[in-house]
């Protein structure tokens, strides 16, 4: 079976597990919008000869109208504290079981991450404090000051 066919099966299985999320096929991501905050669950497919590994990450985008204020996120295995977590898919059975496994991990660690960091003041505090938690939600240190300033400008009344 072609890798592209396996990926299609894998993604369709994910759609079944995440019925209340909008699936954007071209981006391989699931999306949920609540006001000025958008949650993303993105799937990467790392191809090999004859199979691929599925990897999931989550992100939260803060917006004002159509303008992005800030986006933060992390890979599911890193949220869990284990490093990148890959889900091998080499056949139809793997596609189904790996989709179920990545969804379980998403519900266990990804969804709580999204809920926790949907609080803009939590994001501001985390970026101000630095350390491992700031590294998790914003791994590029040179971008953190800009994210922090954007968040503070938008949410300064509550600080």
WOCORGI-V485421 format. One record per helix or strand. SS is the DSSP state (h for helix, s for strand). FROM is the first residue (numbers start at 0). LEN is the number of residues. Records with the same first field share a line. If there is no record, write none. Layout:
SS = FROM-LEN + FROM-LEN
//
This chain:
h = 2-15 + 24-3 + 75-5 + 91-26 + 119-10 + 130-7 + 140-18
s = 21-3 + 28-6 + 36-12 + 50-14 + 66-9 + 86-3
//
